[in-house]
Amino acid sequence: MIGFNIMNSTLVSGIIIWNDRRHGMFEQIMSGPFTRSHYILSNICTIGIIGLVSASLIALVGYPVFFESIEFSLITIPVIVFGAITGSVLFGSLASIISTRLRSSEGFNVIINTVFLFFAFVSSAFYPADNVPEPLRTAFYLNPLTYLVDVIRAGIFGNITDFVIIEMLVLVGIASVFFVIASKLLTKLDF
């Protein structure tokens, strides 16, 4: 649920950009001593904070239910924070990319909800990838939410393996690519 909630809460990134474009806020922000880079960084900081707060709230609420099997340590807590921040940047960047490419609010809502629902149900967020048939397992590992969920799950339950480290590297790679694309699209965007 933490990974799923991080993905959903980063919709705020696309909504911020969409509303700034629609209501002329970007022009007002740019009239101050701010650059487009400041705008992009503030958007990324916002989604990072939202991701961390939502992950913390879910962990606190869920702790009494799973307290016997949870293994927090000096290694696992940074893994969870890493997953929350990297996942926030990844899905926030994706929402930013979608919001820069679409002109209508209806189109934005349809596309973002369709994409995020696909990510939610074709991932290991609700059921582990080990127990699904092969074509679906391959689809799971083409989905970045699977990597986010697996990293956070490993951090919570203390199951950090070599495969989880590979998933962390893949997560960083995908998040970096999406962030660069979102940044380039935002710097070229006419608000």
N, C-alpha and C positions, 0 to 999 in steps of 0.2 A: 504493500500500500504506500510505502514511503516513496518508492520510485514512481509509481503511478501518480501520486499527488504532486511530486516535483514536476513531472511532465505537464500536468494540468495547470499548476499554478504559474508556470512560465508563459501561459497565454497572455499574461499581463504585459509582457514585452511587446507582443504584436498589437495589443489593444492600445498601449501607450502611443506607439508610433501611429497607429491608425487615427486615434483621436487627435493627436498633435497635427496631423495632416489635415484632418477634416475641419478643425476649429481654429486653424491658423496660429496655434501655439508655438510652432517651430520658428516662425518669423519673429515672434516676440522674444523667444529665448535667444535667438541669434542677434537681436538688437543689443543685448548685453555683452559683457566681456567673455562670451563663450564661443567655442568652435564646434564644428560637427564632431570632432573627436571627443570633446567633453560630453556632448549629447549621447554618443554611443557608449562611452564608459559609464555614464550615469545610468543608462538603461541596463547595462550588464550588471552593475552593482545592485540595482533594484531587484533584478531577477535572482541574483546570487543570494541576497538577503531573504527574499521570499522563499527560495528553495531551502535554505538552512532553517528558517523559522518553521516552515511546514513539516520538514523532516523531524525537527525537535519535538514539535507538538504530537505528532503521530507516535514517535518513540516513547514519549512520556505517557501517553494514553494507553499504549499497548504494553508497556513494561509490566504492570501487574498481571497481565494474562500470561506472558511468556517468560517471567523472571527466572524460572528454573533452567531454561535452556539458553538464555542470553549470556554471552561471554564478552563483556566490555573490558578492554585493557588499553595500555598505552599504544598498542599497535592497531587495535580495531577501531577506536574512536577516530583517529585521523583518516582511516579508510572510509568510514561513513561520511565524514566531512568532505573528503575528496570526492566521493560519489555524488553528494548533494550539490556541491559547487559545479563540478564538471557537467553533471546532468542538467543543471539549471542553465549553464552557458549553452550547452548543446541545443536543448529544446527552446530556449529563449531566442537563440540565433535563428533556429528554424522558423519560429513564429515571426521574427523580424523579416526574414526573407519572404515569407508568404505575404506579410502586410505591405511590403514594398512593391510587390508585383501585381497586386489587385487594386482595382479602383472603386469597387462597390463594397459596402459593409456586408451586404447579403452574401456576396461571393467570398469575402474573407471568412465569415462565420461558417459557411458551408464547407469550404476547403479545410479550414483549421480543425473543425469538429470531425470531419471525415478522416483526415490524416491521423489525428490523435486517437480516434477510436480504433483505427486499424493498428496503430502502434500498441494500444492497450491489449487488444485481444490476440494479436499475433506476437506475443512475447511471453517471457517466463514470469510475468507479473502475477498471474493467477494460477498457473500450474507449471511445474518444473519441466525443462526441456528434455530431461532424461526419459520421461515416460510417454513421449508423443511419437507418432510415426515419422519416418524419415523425411518426407517432403515438408511436413510442418516444422520439424526440427531445423531444417535448413532455413526456412522462412524466419524462424525465431532468431537465428544468428545473423540474418541480414537486417535485423531490427535493432536500432541503438538502445531502445528501452530494455531489451534483454540484458545488455551489458551493464546498464545502470542498476537494474534490479539485482543481478547476480553479485555485483560489487557491494551493494548495500547489505544484501542478505549475508554475504561472507563476513562483512564487518560486524554485523549484529550477532551472528552465531559463532564467530571465531574460526570460520573455515577458510582461511586464506591459503590458497594453493597456487601453484605455478600458473594454472589456467586462469585463475582470478587476476593474477598480475598481468597476464596477456590481455584479459578483458579490460583492465584499467588502461593499458596502453592503447587499445583500440578505441576506447571511450575518449581518451585525450585526442587521438588523431581525428576522429569524427567531429568532436567539439571544435577543434582548431580549424578544420576545413569550413565548417558551417559558420564559425565566427568571422573568418576572413571574408567569406562570401557576403555575409550580412553587413560587415563593415564597409566593403566596397560598394554594395548596393545603397547603403545609407548615405555614403559620401557623395554619390552621384544623383541621389534622389532630389527632385525639385518638389519642395513642400508647398 
